[in-house]
Amino acid sequence: MLLKLFLCFTLIPVIELYLLIKVGTVIGGFNTILLVILTGFLGAWFARIEGMNTMIKLKMNLQQGLMPAEELVDAVIIFIAGVVLLTPGLITDVFGLLLLWPVTRNKFKQMARKKFDEMQLQNNINITRFH
């Protein structure tokens, strides 16, 4: 877990800085800043649209008496995408936009569901060992 935290809080910002410097040398510093602002704006706009669509689906399911499980997962992923998009940088912006796009968001949901199922299976195995 410590390694994952190290990667998130140290390595990713260093890579972002390196990439921003490299892009800045190619397209210029001002254009690089504009690119980061543009991706942030597009991300905020897209997050708003996807969030509203998810809320509409959630409300419709609740009105029909259905459990809106998929919509709740979508809402969490859209929230995470918004948080990632707040971080200045190109890699985090691309990752945030991928989380917002429904096609890739569904792939992330499948991966998360698989990981959750593996963790649940592992916990069940550990619980049965102690009984």
C-alpha positions, 0 to 999 in steps of 0.5 A, spaced: 500 500 500 505 504 501 508 503 494 501 505 491 501 511 495 508 513 493 506 512 486 500 516 486 503 522 490 510 522 488 511 519 481 505 521 477 506 528 479 514 528 477 511 524 470 506 530 469 511 535 470 516 532 465 511 531 460 508 538 461 516 541 460 517 536 454 510 539 451 512 546 452 518 545 449 515 543 442 508 547 442 511 553 447 509 554 454 503 559 453 500 553 448 501 548 454 498 552 459 492 553 454 492 546 453 491 544 460 486 549 461 482 546 455 482 539 457 480 542 464 474 545 461 472 540 457 472 535 462 468 539 467 463 540 461 463 533 460 463 531 467 457 535 468 453 532 462 455 525 464 453 527 471 446 529 469 445 523 465 446 519 471 442 522 475 436 522 471 437 514 470 438 514 477 431 518 479 428 513 473 430 507 476 428 509 483 421 511 481 420 504 478 422 501 484 429 498 481 435 499 485 440 503 481 446 500 482 449 501 476 448 508 476 451 509 483 457 506 480 457 511 475 456 516 479 462 514 483 466 513 477 464 520 475 466 523 481 473 520 481 474 523 474 472 530 476 477 529 482 482 527 477 481 532 472 482 537 478 489 535 478 493 539 473 497 535 467 496 532 461 496 524 463 491 525 469 486 529 464 486 524 459 485 519 465 479 523 467 476 524 460 477 516 459 473 515 466 467 520 463 467 517 456 461 511 457 465 506 453 471 506 457 467 508 463 464 501 462 471 497 461 473 501 468 467 498 471 468 491 469 475 491 471 473 494 478 467 489 479 472 483 477 477 486 482 472 486 487 469 479 486 476 477 487 477 481 493 470 478 496 472 471 494 479 472 498 476 474 504 471 468 504 477 464 503 480 467 509 474 467 513 473 460 512 480 458 514 479 461 521 472 457 523 
